[in-house]
Amino acid sequence: MFEARRPSSEFGSTDLPVRPALRHELNPDGSLTIHPPRHCPRQHPVPDSGSFSWIVALHLHALDCHRCRDEGNTEHQWALIDPAYEQADVEEATRAGLELLVVPPDEGARPGRIELHLDG
C-alpha cells in the first residue's frame, strides 16, 4: 500500500538499510583505521563476494554483497556507520549526508537522545 507512494531515490524505490557494522580504531600515531565488516548480514564473506565503498550523497561507507545480488536479493547494499565514533553535537553538525546527532536533555537529570539526520 505505501510502496506506491514512496518516492524513488538514487538507490531505487527501496530504502537503503543503515547498519551499525563499521568500527574505527585510533592508532598510537593518531591516524584512524577503519574496519569494515567481514560478512554481509546473510553471512557471505566480504573479501570473497563483496566490496567496500563510499556513498557520496550520504557521506557514509557502504557494503555491497555481490553474492546477495547474484542470488536475487533486493537488499544487497548497506550503508555502514559506527555509532561509537560517528556522532556529532548539534552545534558541530555538518548538515551534509546522514549524521548521528547527540541532543542533550531539556532538563538536567533527564536522558538525552541520539537522532539520525539526513542533510540537516
Helices and strands as residue ranges (DSSP letters): G 3-5, E 18-19, E 23-26, E 32-35, H 46-49, E 50-55, E 60-65, H 66-70, E 77-80, E 88-89, G 90-92, E 98-103, E 113-118
